[in-house]
Amino acid sequence: MYGYDLIVTEKFDFQRSMFWVVAAIGILFGAVFNFLPMSPLWLDEAQSASIAGESFSSLVDALRRDGHPPFYYLLLGLWIDLLGNSDFILRAFSGLLGCLAIVMTWFTCRMHMGKKGAVLAASLIASSPFSIRYATEVRMYSLIIFLLLCVYLNFYKATQKANGKNGFFYALSIACLLLTHYWSLFLISVLILTLLVKAKTTSGKEKKNYRSLIMWSLGACVPFAFWLPVFFEQLKHTGTPWANAPRPTVVLALTLEAFGGGKGSEALLVAVALSLLVALGTFTRINEKGSGLEIGFSELSWLRRILLISVCTMVFGSAVSLLTDTAFQGRYGVFFFPFVIFASAVGLSRLPSKAMLSLLTLLLLLSSVSVARELSRDRTQLGEIAAVINSEGKQGDSIVFCPDQLAPAGNRALGDGYQFFTYPTLGQGERIDWYDYRKRNLESSPSLVTENFLSRSTSQQNIWLVWIDGFESFGKQCSLFRSELNRWLGGGETLVNADGEEYYNPANLVRYDSEK
């Protein structure tokens, strides 16, 4: 008997030890991979770097013509002032926010799920391909994840104890989020509606707490009110001219694809595994005897509340996108992402120890493959193109980008010493001006742009055309622009062919040699 007990104890201890080892590896995995990508900045990242480098007065005007609120860019600007603006340093800001999100996930889940559940959730978000993707990108999405976690943590604390401290930190989280991404308007609307319903259906001290939180929520909107004039101008003139509104099924598909880490088979398996875990965490409950699971909505009220808020936010945002014909990207699923992590952690914790350990290990392996594939892939072909131009070009050569969306990354990768032009405005293209973008592009004439461009370029220097068709609102203008250049300059030499399989942002490179 004693021998049997010893064996059982050793087996249990081994499983428990392995759990902590695997979870620690998952957390370490995320903390390391958040700082690994080495590819040149692609369009959105170069746009962020350009805007954040402006002074405050210029920043507001730049954002007026870009279509985003200011908070992320203000923080990134401070980061640049302190540490510089190399590609690694710029991405390291998002990497740091990704690490803070891991810590915040642990604190949030510690209150609801205990230490083991908190470690599970921290391991899942640390190794998530979605989290790592945006922790390695010069965009605001890692900040959004962190702020969403702050909102949920402080929202729960404030509902449990509505004092000035909890209310203030809840309102601060909301205020920062509103000034980071406009989809936060859908979230705050849902939160206020939830609080109104709770205040209507409760009584006594609890009713007073919810009413207090409604006031804190409204107070959180005050800083955004000062931004409203810029916001309304953006609504009228910027929008999302780079894509059309998707069907609801496409919204779901894009979100799942983003959570899995892309289009590879391992990414699909990650998305499927997460979906199953979310279903397990959401639609199972401990039976009345406490001896097992049964089908039904989770008994965890905090998880049900976050599910309601997350689903309503996504449905609200997607409906507005569809009705206003504005684009949706998988990354907007960031407003659903914290719930996915929480529910997945709950789902894993419901499994027997051996099954939980096996599935956690498998999920980490699949995630690592998905992440490695994504990080090994250059996000833009402009790095390859810049290397060719820098190797074979001459000082003063003219470089023209068609469409202009290729220019910010190209400018950054090439550096000084060249004349930069963009189709159709023939500006330098340090960043994209989204102001009335669609209208401007649709009214452009490839032949007129060609004539204007040739009148400005230096005949003694080479002309390099960086181009690709397929961008929204341009149609075949770039290939027509190339044909016009061929008519004036003779057939150019194609040195780089666009590779859409290898690069997120592909492009062609054509050289018109001044000597020919």
Buried (B, 14 or more C-beta within 10 A) or exposed (E): EEEEEEEEEEEEEEBEEBBEEBBBBBBEBBBEBBBBBEBBBBBBBBBBBBBBBBEEEEBBEBBBBBBBBBBBBBBBBEBBEEEEBEBEBBBBBBBBBBBBBBBBBBEBBBBBBEEBBBBBBBBBBBBBBBBBBBBBBBBBBBBBBBBBBBBBBBBBBBBEEBEEEBBBBBBBBBBBBBBBBBBBBBBBBBBBBBBBEBBEEBEEEBBEBBBBBBEBBEBBBEBBEEBEEBBEBBEEBBBBBBEEBBEEEEBBBBBBBBBBBBEBEBBBBBBEBBBEBBEBBBEBBBEEEEEEEEEEEBEBEBBEBBBEBBEBBBBBBBEBBBEEEBBBBBBBBBBBBBBBBBBBBBBBBBBEEEEBBEBBBEBBBBBBBBBBBBBEBBBBBBBBBBBBBEEEBEEEBBBBBBBBBBBBBBBBBBEEEBBBBBBBBBBBBBBBBBBBBBEBBEEBBBEEBBEBBBEEBEEEBBBBBBBBBEBBBBBEBBBBBBBBBBEBBEEBEEBBEBEEEEBBBBBBBBBBEBEE
